[in-house]
């Protein structure tokens, strides 16, 4: 009988600790880090280790992932740094459909929500994350469902902003800035990488830690082999592109000028 009582007490204590941890995480997601500039016009901030990236394109703003905070406080911090408001956001490019990358978009209106078609149901919470750790984290954080009205299928080039990039065309006319989208199904079925102005945003396909790129964290990755194959394929997809910096969903970005070399090193270690 005493053993049963002790077990019951232990269960209660564990439940209380889990509850306290859940509350702490929910509070912390609304406390973004300081804003850092990656390169001119492109900035980043994070909360609970999930990064949000924003780029000023003319008088408009585009986002790469939206973070874990349903109130979008990391987004607001980035907008403040860029001297912009939520009404200036035209596009959100989601690397994948997990809640710690989509939640911040719940409060955005009249914005193109661009997400791989394979992750639409995931973002809408019609299916749970596949990895156990992802399921647990999603349950604890209670992320809102987000609907992406602009699904991506295959590679794409998308014009963004309202300012020209310069007289780049053969006819001498101004060419608009673009985001290039590359499918990298692996971490999730609808995972994408996005290239803008020499910066490659890869979501959770990779993590930057201890000065180098590594594959997705195994605890949160249900398909590590498929993800490694996607990374190898991405290297081929971008072989003719300018890659200055690589930015990840967790861990931030590689040093400026080392993006491609870091990717080459990662692929050699896969």
C-alpha positions in Angstrom: 0.0 0.0 0.0 2.8 2.4 0.9 4.5 1.7 -2.5 1.2 2.5 -4.3 0.9 5.8 -2.4 4.5 6.7 -3.2 3.9 6.0 -6.8 0.8 8.1 -6.8 2.8 11.0 -5.2 5.5 10.6 -7.8 3.0 10.8 -10.6 1.5 13.9 -9.1 4.9 15.6 -8.8 5.8 14.7 -12.4 2.5 16.1 -13.6 3.0 19.3 -11.7 6.5 19.7 -13.1 5.2 19.1 -16.7 2.5 21.6 -16.1 5.0 24.2 -14.7 7.3 23.6 -17.7 4.4 24.0 -20.2 3.4 27.3 -18.6 7.0 28.5 -18.7 7.4 27.6 -22.3 4.2 29.4 -23.3 5.4 32.5 -21.4 8.9 32.4 -23.0 7.6 32.1 -26.5 6.2 35.6 -26.1 9.6 37.0 -25.1 11.6 37.3 -28.3 15.4 37.7 -28.4 17.0 40.9 -29.6 16.9 41.5 -33.4 20.0 40.8 -35.4 20.8 41.9 -38.9 21.9 39.1 -41.2 22.8 41.4 -44.0 21.3 44.7 -45.1 17.6 44.6 -45.0 17.3 41.1 -43.6 16.9 40.5 -39.9 16.2 37.6 -37.5 14.8 37.1 -34.0 13.8 34.0 -32.0 11.8 32.8 -29.1 11.9 29.3 -27.5 14.8 28.6 -30.0 12.5 29.0 -33.1 13.8 31.6 -35.5 11.8 34.1 -37.6 13.4 36.0 -40.5 12.2 39.1 -42.2 13.3 41.0 -45.2 12.4 44.6 -46.3 11.7 44.7 -50.0 11.0 48.3 -51.0 8.2 49.4 -48.7 7.0 45.8 -48.1 8.1 43.0 -45.8 8.4 39.3 -46.4 8.8 36.6 -43.7 10.5 33.3 -43.6 8.7 31.2 -41.0 6.5 32.9 -38.4 7.7 31.5 -35.1 6.1 29.7 -32.1 4.3 32.7 -30.6 0.6 32.9 -31.6 0.7 36.6 -30.7 3.5 37.1 -33.1 5.7 39.2 -30.8 9.0 38.1 -32.5 7.4 39.3 -35.8 6.5 42.6 -34.3 10.1 43.0 -33.0 11.4 42.4 -36.5 8.9 44.8 -38.0 9.9 47.5 -35.5 13.5 47.2 -36.5 12.6 47.5 -40.1 10.3 50.5 -39.4 7.3 48.6 -40.7 4.0 47.3 -39.5 1.9 44.1 -40.0 0.1 45.7 -42.8 3.3 45.9 -44.8 3.8 42.1 -44.8 2.9 40.6 -48.2 4.2 37.0 -48.0 5.1 34.4 -45.4 7.3 31.5 -46.7 6.9 28.5 -44.4 9.8 26.1 -44.4 7.4 23.4 -43.2 4.1 23.0 -41.3 5.2 22.4 -37.7 3.5 24.7 -35.2 6.7 26.3 -33.9 7.2 27.7 -37.4 3.6 28.6 -38.3 1.9 29.8 -35.1 3.0 33.5 -35.5 1.0 33.7 -38.7 -2.3 33.1 -37.0 -2.8 36.8 -36.4 -1.8 38.0 -39.9 -4.4 39.1 -42.5 -4.3 39.7 -46.2 -1.0 37.9 -46.6 0.1 35.2 -49.0 0.8 32.1 -46.9 3.1 30.0 -48.9 3.6 26.4 -47.7 4.5 23.1 -49.3 1.2 21.3 -50.3 2.3 18.2 -48.4 2.2 20.1 -45.1 -1.2 21.9 -45.4 -2.9 19.3 -43.2 -0.1 19.5 -40.7 -0.4 23.3 -40.4 -4.1 23.0 -40.1 -3.7 20.5 -37.2 -5.6 17.8 -39.1 -2.7 15.5 -38.7 -0.1 15.6 -35.8 3.7 15.7 -36.2 5.2 12.3 -36.8 8.1 12.4 -34.4 7.2 11.7 -30.7 9.0 14.7 -29.4 7.2 16.9 -32.0 3.9 15.6 -30.9 4.7 16.2 -27.2 6.0 19.7 -27.9 2.9 20.6 -30.0 0.6 19.3 -27.3 2.4 21.3 -24.6 2.5 24.5 -26.6 -1.1 24.2 -28.0 -0.2 25.9 -31.3 -3.2 27.3 -33.3 -4.1 25.9 -36.7 -2.9 28.0 -39.6 -4.3 27.8 -43.1 -2.0 28.4 -46.0 -3.9 29.6 -49.1 -0.9 29.6 -51.4 0.3 26.0 -51.5 3.6 25.2 -53.2 4.2 22.3 -55.5 7.6 21.8 -57.1 10.3 24.5 -57.6 9.0 28.0 -58.1 10.2 31.6 -58.5 8.0 34.2 -56.8 8.2 38.0 -57.3 8.0 39.9 -54.0 7.9 43.4 -52.7 7.2 46.6 -54.5 10.6 47.8 -55.4 12.8 46.8 -58.4 16.1 45.0 -58.0 17.7 47.1 -60.7 18.1 47.1 -64.4 18.8 43.4 -64.7 16.8 42.4 -67.7 18.1 42.1 -71.3 15.8 44.9 -72.3 17.2 47.2 -69.6 13.9 47.3 -67.7 13.8 47.0 -63.9 13.5 43.4 -62.6 11.6 42.7 -59.3 13.1 40.9 -56.4 12.3 37.2 -56.3 12.2 34.3 -53.8 13.2 30.9 -55.3 11.5 28.0 -53.7 13.1 24.5 -53.6 11.2 21.4 -52.4 13.1 19.4 -49.9 10.7 16.6 -48.7 12.3 14.8 -45.8 11.9 16.4 -42.4 8.3 16.7 -43.5 6.5 15.9 -46.7 6.1 19.6 -47.6 9.4 21.0 -46.5 10.9 23.8 -48.6 14.1 25.8 -48.7 13.9 29.4 -49.9 16.6 31.6 -51.5 16.4 35.4 -51.3 19.2 37.8 -52.0 21.9 35.2 -51.4 20.4 33.9 -48.2 19.1 30.3 -48.1 16.4 29.6 -45.5 16.3 25.8 -44.8 14.0 25.5 -41.8 14.5 22.3 -39.8 16.2 20.3 -42.6 19.4 21.5 -40.9 20.5 23.0 -37.6 23.5 25.4 -37.1 25.3 24.5 -33.9 28.9 24.7 -32.7 30.0 26.5 -35.8 28.7 24.1 -38.4 25.6 22.8 -40.1 24.2 19.4 -39.1 21.0 17.5 -40.2 17.8 18.0 -38.3 17.7 17.0 -34.6 16.9 13.2 -34.6 14.6 13.5 -31.6 12.3 15.7 -33.7 12.9 14.1 -37.1 10.8 11.0 -38.0 12.6 10.6 -41.4 16.3 11.2 -41.0 17.3 9.2 -44.1 14.8 11.0 -46.3 16.0 14.3 -44.8 19.6 13.6 -45.6 18.6 12.7 -49.2 16.7 16.0 -49.4 19.8 17.9 -48.3 21.9 16.2 -51.0 19.3 17.0 -53.6 19.1 20.6 -52.4 22.9 21.0 -53.0 22.3 20.0 -56.6 19.3 22.3 -57.0 21.2 25.3 -55.9 24.6 24.6 -57.6 24.3 27.5 -59.9 22.9 30.0 -57.3 24.7 32.5 -55.2 24.7 31.2 -51.6 26.2 33.6 -49.2 24.5 32.6 -45.9 22.4 29.6 -44.8 19.8 30.3 -42.1 18.2 27.5 -40.1 15.0 27.1 -38.1 16.9 26.5 -34.9 20.4 27.8 -34.3 20.5 30.8 -36.5 22.7 31.4 -39.6 26.2 30.5 -40.9 28.7 33.4 -41.0 28.5 35.6 -44.0 30.3 34.2 -47.0 30.5 30.7 -45.7 27.0 29.4 -46.6 28.0 27.2 -49.6 31.2 25.9 -48.0 29.2 24.9 -44.9 26.7 23.0 -47.0 29.4 21.2 -48.9 31.0 20.2 -45.6 27.6 18.9 -44.3 26.9 16.9 -47.4 30.4 15.3 -47.1 29.5 14.2 -43.6 26.1 12.7 -44.3 
